Amino acid sequence: MSETGSISIHTENIFPIIKKFLYSDHEIFLRELVSNAVDATQKLKSLAALGEYKGDLGELKVRVTVDKDTRKITISDHGLGMTADEIKKYINQIAFSGATEFVEKYKETDVQAKDQIIGQFGLGFYSAFMVSKEVEIWSKSYKEDTLTAHWICDGSTQFTLDEPTGEHEKAERGTDVVLHVADDSDEFLEEARLRTILTKYCKFLPIPIEFEGELINDTTPIWTKQPADLTDEDYKKFYQELYPMSMDEPLFWIHLNVDYPFNLTGILYFPKVKDELQFSRNKIQLYSRQVFITDEVKDVVPEFLMLLHGVIDSPDIPLNVSRSFLQADANVRKINTYITRKVADKLAELFRKDRAGYEEKWADIGLFVKYGMLSDDKFYERAKDFVLLKSVDGKLRTLPEYTEYVQANQQDKDGNTVVLYTNDAEAQHGFVAAAQERGYDVLLMDHILDAHFIGQLEQKLEKTTFKRVDSATASQLIEKDETTASVLSDDDQKKLEAVFQGAIQNPAMHVKVAALSPQDAPVVITQNEFMRRMKDMQRTGGGGGMQMFGSMPDSFDVTVNANSPLVSKVLADGGETVAKQAFDLALLAQGMLKGEALTAFVKRSTELL
């Protein structure tokens, strides 16, 4: 029997559209065809397990071969196979259901729109025509007393379907898909190119894949196994297999395994983060039934966990036919929430069971925790009990622990707890030391996210405010009811202010005289906490209304200590030289004295000595 016919399309040819728009990368054809072969093989195994197929299964492999001389690529399986009627049904009809509607509706739209909709039409097999001028199917069904079916199509809507006998009859059950490679697709005749594609997409398929006599996949990757059956070395070995260029072992990992209300398996690794300014994203690989799909998982994995590494496998994530675009739906949102909860549970468990080990890892995992708290309110509620704050002396405390630790000594006159911090303990050493001399604790908040994290904590924690140690003089950081009397009269304070303004002559520096302790520095330069914080947040991606603060010029307060013996000397001598020297000394303490001004300061210091 032989039949020729036309695939039921009543409009322009679908094949050029397939070739142009179906996939952004033509290499995907091999993934689709191998995946189809694996599906056919697994279905036969299922029938055998149910007792519906009683024949000998034999060696269940998918074989891929290439013949450069004849320009053929062949994908062979020993799965279910198809009869001629089944080929007409599954290849000519179902695969093209809705094709006319698709062409009419989307032929004028852009590529992205086609990518988003084309998955509804079951066109996976036809990806073969992206690289082929002609495609053949040779298939023999597992059912008894069936003939070989041979289908051939040259990329037009015309096909030929027959049931050859004699030497052309297929001896064994299964399907061979033969691609006659087009002249513009020579790259796919190279063994190295095909091996790269197979390794990328088919490395963990559940049926053995043989290419040119070499097995290229692991059919039982560790995420398909039970955690109880795996050792730490198994997890570490798999991490190195996924990321062979990584020099570091992962800090720890989470094994995902859930089958209700969705199916999800996988392993997420917490890596060491070397450069916080260059987050290493796109390291999580998404699979569907062990077929690699993409490393773009932003819809499935919460934004703050995009820094994790590993594998997620779920058949319940809806994909279009190219399997390259995730389609957000209820399952995706549920999976996203589940992953967030599992990560929070794992971190809480580590903190609870091994506080010392958790603290050792904090320098690396703090990035994930703070990012998560900033990104997700539900994660914040979970993480507030295991996020750690680090003092400049290296001591780590939880939020409740730290609040209790500073509450007695660092409350202002209104009953607010004032948390002091530095974002550069070396550059702000003088301010840190001055705060510590008063018995205050100072946090080290030098993380790239800390400017935003501080703002969040102020919103979440009751009657708590944060102040950087250089935002005011040490005696003014925490406002108390007590006051310090000035040894100078009001007139003398005004004279002193005029002397310093004349010596400084900088509109960005705002001079004020205040009664501080005689032991305090004669001049202290600070920057308003609100303004400085807004500028810091703008520099680290605050965006929005904070852009205006980033473009505003810096403004500083110059506090002259009315009770300093040196300041009294300035007033007595009326000397702007000493005032200028005291001001430059304050600049030097802030790391703000540079270039010509620094050279002049050194020269002036020598002369004064």
N, C-alpha and C positions, 0 to 999 in steps of 0.2 A: 504494500500500500504506500502510495506517495501522495502528498497533498501540498499544494501551494496556495497561499492566501495572503490577505492583507490584514495587518493589525488594525483594529477598529479605531481609527482616528479620522475625524471628519473635518479636519482643519489642517493647517500647515504642519510640516514634518516635525515630530517631537524630538528627533535625535540631535539636530543641531542645538536645540535648547538644552538637552541633557549635557552635551559636550561642553557648552559654554557656561552653563549656570549651575549644574548639579553640585559640583564641588569646586572649591577654590584651589584645591591641590589634587592633581590627577592621580597621584600615587595611591589615593584611597581605594582605587578599584581593587587592589590586591587584598586589602583588608576585607572588603565586602564579599568578595568571592570566596576567600578562605573561610570567613565566618559562616557563609551559607553552607559550605562543605562540612564544617564542624557541626552545625545545627542538624544537618541530615544524618550525620553519624551518631550524634547523641540521641536523636529520635529513634533510630534503630535499636540502640542499646536499651532505651526505655521500653520498646515493644518486646524485646527479648526478656527483660526483667518481669514484664507483666504476663509472659507466656504466650504473647500474640505472635511472636516470631520464634520458630523452633529450629531454624537452620543454624549452621555453623557461622558464628560471627567472624571468625578469621582475624587477621591483623587489621585493626581499625586505625588506620593512619590517613592523614591528608597529605598528598604529595604535590609539590610544585616543581615543575621543570621548565627549562627554557632552552630553545634551540635557535641559536642566532642565525644559522644558515637558512632555515625554513621560516624564520621570523615568527615562531610560535611560542606562546606561553600556555602551559596546560596545568589546570588545577583539578586533581583527581581525588575522589573519595570512594569509600566502600560503605556508604550509608544506605538510606532508603531507596534511592533511585526514583525514577519517574517513568510512567507509561506515556505514550503519545498523547492520550487524552489529558493526562495530568499536566504535561508541558503546555498544551493549549490553554488549560485552565489557569495555571500559575504563572506562566511566562507571557502568554498573549493577552490574557484577560485581566486577571487580578492586578498584575504589575502595572497595567495601563488604565485601571479604573480611574475615572476622573481626569484622564489626560486632556481630553478636549476642553473641559472646563478650566483646567489649569492654564493651558495655552491661551485661551481667549481672555481669561481674567488677568493674567499676570505678564503677558508678553510686552506690555508697555511700562512695567514697573522696573525698579532698579534691581541690581544683583542681590542686595541684601534681602529685599522683600521676597525674591524667589527662593533664596536659601531658607527663609523662615517658613515658607508654605509648602515647599516641594516634598517635604517629608511625609505629608499626608497621602502621598500617592504610591508608596511602595515601589520605588524605582531603583532599589539597591543593586539588583542584578545588572541593570542597564548602565551602571557606571563602567562596565567593560567597554562600552562604545566610545568612551573618552580617549582610549588609547588604541582602539582596534578598528580596522576597516571591515572586518568580518568576524563573527562569533559563531562557534558551533557548540552544540550540546549533544553529547553521546551519553545515553542513560539507559540503565536496565533496572527495573523495579525489583524489590525484594519479594514481591508477590509471585507465586508460582504461575507457570504457563504464560508469562508475559514476554513480549518481544522487545528487542532493542529499539529505542526511539532516537531519531537523529533530527535535530533542528538546526537550521542555519539561516542567518540573517546578515545582510551586508550594510546595515545601518540605515536602510530605507524602511518604509513600513511594510515591505514585502518579505515574506519568509517562506521556507520550504520545510516540511515536516514529513519524514517517511520512517518506515520500519525495515531497515536493511537486513538481508539474510546472508548466509554464506560467510565469506571471509570478513565482511564488514560488520557482522554481528558481534556485539560486545559479549565477551565470555563471562564476565563477572558482574555481580550486583554493584550498583553505585553510579556515579556521574562523573564524566570528564567534561570540563568546560575548556574549550580550545580557543585562544585569542590569536587572531592573525594581526600582528602588530602593525599599526599605521606608520606611514613614512615619517610623520612628524613626532614619533614617539620612540625613537631609537634608544633613548636612555634606558627604557624598560627591557631591553634585550641584554643588558649588562648584568652578569651574575652579582657583582658587588652591589649594584643599585637595588636589585630585588632582595638580596639578603638584608640590606639595611632596612628596607620597608618591613620585611617580615619580622625582623628583630624588634622594630619599634612597635608594631601593632599586634603581633601574634606571639610575643615572647611567653605569655602565660596562658595561652588557650588550653582548654581542658582535654583536647584530643592531640596526640602527637602530630607535629607538622614537620614533614621532611622536605628539605630543599636540596636538590642535586645530591641525594644520598646522605645528607647531614641533618640530624635532628636539631631544630632551632628553638624549642620551647621547653619550659618547665610546666607540666600539666597540673601540678599541685603546689602552687606558691603558698607561702606560709599563712597568708591571710585567709585561706580556705580551711585552715586547720584550727583545732581548739587550742586556746592559750595553755591549757594544762599539759598539752603534748609538746610544748615548745620550751626551749631554754633561752636564757639571755643571749647566749652565743648565736642561736638561730636568728634572733631579731637583729643582732649586730651584723651578722653575715648578710642578711637580706638588705640591710641599709647600705652596705658597701656595694652590693649588686645593683641597687637602684642608683647610687651616686658614687661611682668608682673613683671620681676625682676628689672626693671629700677626704681630708686628712684627719678629721675629728670624728670620734664616736658620738652618737646622739646622747643627750642628757638622760632621756627616758622616753617611753613610748606608751601609746594607748591602743589596745586591740579592740576594734569595733566589731560587734557581732549581734545583730538584731534581726528578727524575722517578722515582727509585728509592731506597729501597723504598716510597716514597709520593710523591705528586705535590704539590708546594708551590712557589708563586711569591709574590713580594711584595717590598716595600721597607720597611725599618725605618730611621727617622731618629732620631738623637740630638739632642734639643732642648737649648737652654739652659734650665737650671732656675733660675728666679728666686727662688722662695721654698721653701726646703728643708722647711719645716714643713707645706706644703700641696702634697703631690705631686699632679701633674695626671695622674690615671689615666683609663682608658677612652678613650684617644686612638688606639688601634690598631683599625682596622676589619677585621672578618673577612668575607671573600667566599667564595662557592662558585660556581665557574665564572662569575665576574664579577657575581654577584648578591649584593648586600649582605645580610649575615645579622645581625650584631650587633657592638657594640663591647665586649661582655663576653667577654674572651678569656683569663680567668685560668687556664683549664685548658690552653690551647694555649701560651701564653707564660709563661715562668718569672716568678714573683712579682717578682723584682728588675728585670725588664725591662718591667714594666707602665708604667714612666715613659716608655718610648719612644713615638714616634708612627709612623704609617704604615699599611700595608696588608698583610694576609696573605690569600692565595687558595689554597684547597685543596678539591678534591672528595672527599678522603679523610677528612675530619673528619665523623664520624657525627652527624647532627642528627635531632631529632624533626620531626614534620610542621610545627610552627610555626617551625622553624629558629631558635628563640630559645634553646634549651637544648642546650649541648654535652654529648655523652655520652662520658665518659672511656673510652678503650679503648687498645689497644696502639699504634695509629697516632698518637693524640694524645700519648702518652708519647714516642714516637719523634720526633715533630715538636718537642715541647718540648726534648728533648735536642739535636736538630739546631740549633735556634735558639740555644741556649746556646753550642754549639760555634762556630757562625758568628760570634757576637758576640765571643767570646774570640779567635778567629782574626783578626778585623778589628782589634781593639785591639792585639794583638801585632804585627800588620803595621804599623800606624801608629807604634807605639813604635819598631820596628826601623828603619823607613825614614825617619822624620822625628822624631827625639827632641825637637828644639826645638819643632816644631809641636805635638807631643803634650803637652809641658809647658805650652804656652800654653793648651791646652784643659783642663788637669787640673782647674781650679777647677770646671768643669762636669761632666766625666766621672767625677771622683772619686766622686761619689754612686753612680753605677751600679756602679763597680768594687767599692767597699767593700760595698755592699748585696749584690752578687752573691757575694762571698767569704763573707759571713756566712750567706747563704742556701743555698749549694750547694758542697759539698766539692770536686766535680770542677772547678767554676769557680775555686775557691780555688787548686787545683793549677796551673791555667793562668795565673791572674792574679798569682800571687806574684812573677812575674818582671817584671811591668809596672805593679804598684801602686806609687805614689810616696809618700814621706814628705817633709813640708815642714818645714824648720827655720825658726826665727823670723827668720833673716836672709834668707829667701826661697829658699834653695837646695833643690832637689828631688833626692832620691836613691831608688833602688830599695831593697828590703829587703836584698839581699846587699850593695849598696854602703854602706848605712848601718851595717849590722852591722860591716863592715870598718873604717869611718870612726871609730867610737866605741870599738871593742874595746880598744885599747891604754890609753886614758885613763879609761874608764868601767866598769872591772871592779871588783867588790867583793872582799873578802878570801876569799870562797868560789869565786871564778872566774866569777861570774855577770855578764853584761853588763847594766848598768842604763841603761835608756833614760829620759831625763828629758823631760817635756813640760809645756806650758801649754795650758789651754783658753781663756785670755783674756790675751793678751800685755800689754795695757794695764793691766788690773786687777792682774796679778801681776808687774808690771815689776820691782819690787825683788827678788823671788825669782829672776826670770830673770837679772837683772844679776849677782846674787850667784853664781849657778851658772856664768855665763860667765866671771866673774873667776877661777874655779878651772879654767878651760880646758874646761869641760863644754859639750856642744852641747845645745840645747833644741829639741824638736819643737813645732810649732804643731798641736795636735789640737783644733780648735774646731768640728769637723763634728758635726752632729746624731747621727751614727752612731758617733762615735769612742769613746764610753764602751764600746760593745759590741765595736768593732773592736780596741781595746787588749786586752780580755780574750781575744779569739780569737788574737791574735798571741802572747800569753803562753803559750797552750796549744800553739801550733804551733811556735814557735821554741825551740830548745834553750837552756837555761841563760840565759834572758832575762827580765827583769822591767821593768815600767814604773812610774815614779814621777812624780807631778805635782810641780812645783818647790816648791809651797807645802805639801807634805805633811811636810816636815821642814826643819830649818835646813840651809843649804848644805853645812856640814861633815858633816852626818849623812845626807845623801841617799844617798851611796854609802859604805858602811861599809868602812873600810880598817883595816889592822893598826896603823897609827900612832895614837897617842893624844895629846891635849893636856892638859897638867897645869893644875890649878886653882890660882890664887893665893890662894884662900880655904881655910880649914880646914873640916873637916866640920861643926863647930859653927856657923861663920859661914854656911855654906851653908843649914843648917837655919833660922837666924835670918832669912836673906834670903828663904827660901821663905815663912816665916810673915808677913813684912812684906807681900809681894806678895799673899798670900791675903787678908790683912786689907784691902788697898787695893782689890782686885778684887771680892770678895764675890759671885761668880757660880758656881753649882754646875756650869755647863756648861764652865767654864774650869779646866783641871787644871794647876797650877803645878809646874814642875820646874826645878831649877838644873843647868846643864851647863857644862862648861869648853869654851868656843868660842874662836875667835881674837879678840884685842882689837879687831880691825878690824870684826868682825861687829856687828850691831845689838844694843843692850842687851836687848831683848825681841823675841822672834819668836813669832807665833801661827800654828800649823799645825793641820791636821786629818788624822787617821789616813787613810792612803791607801785601805785596804780599805773603811772605812765611807763615806768620801766617794764612792768609785767606785760602791758599791752604790746609794747615794742618787741619783747621777747616772743610772745605768742605769734605775732605777725611774722617774725622771722622763721618760726617753725611751722608755718602753714595755718595760722589762725583764720586767715581770710575774712570775708564778710566785712563788717563794720570796723574791724581792727586794721584794715589796710591804711586808714587815715593816720593811725598812730605810727605806723612804720615810716611814713613820709614826713612826720613832724620832726623838727630839730630837737636835739637833746637839750634838756634843761636840768641844772643841778642846784642844790642848796649848799651854800658855804656857811657852816655854823662856826662862829668865832666864840671860843670859850672865855666868857667874861672873867672867870675865876682862875685862869691860867697865869702863872707868874710871867711867862713870855709875853702874853698879850698886854699885861700891865706895863711891861718894858716898852712895847710898841707905843702905847698911849703916852708914856712919860717922855719918850724921845721924839714922838711925832714922826717916826721914820717909816716911810713907805718901803724902804729897802728890807727892813726886818719883816714887815708885813708880807711883802712879796716872797721872801724866803720861807716864811711859815706856810703860805699858800702853796708854793711849789713843793714843799715837803709833803703836804696833804695830797697833792696831785701824784707825787711819786709813790705814796702809799697805796694809791688806787691804780697804779700802773698807767696813769694818764699823762705822765711827763715824758715827752719823747723829742727826738730831733734837736733843733736849735734851742728850744726852751730848756731841754735837759743839759745841753752844753753850757748855757748861760748859768744854770743853777749850780753846776759843779764849780764853775769859775768864781761865782759869787760866794759860794761856801768856802772856797780856799782863801778868798780875801778876808772874809769875816773871821776865819780862824787866825 
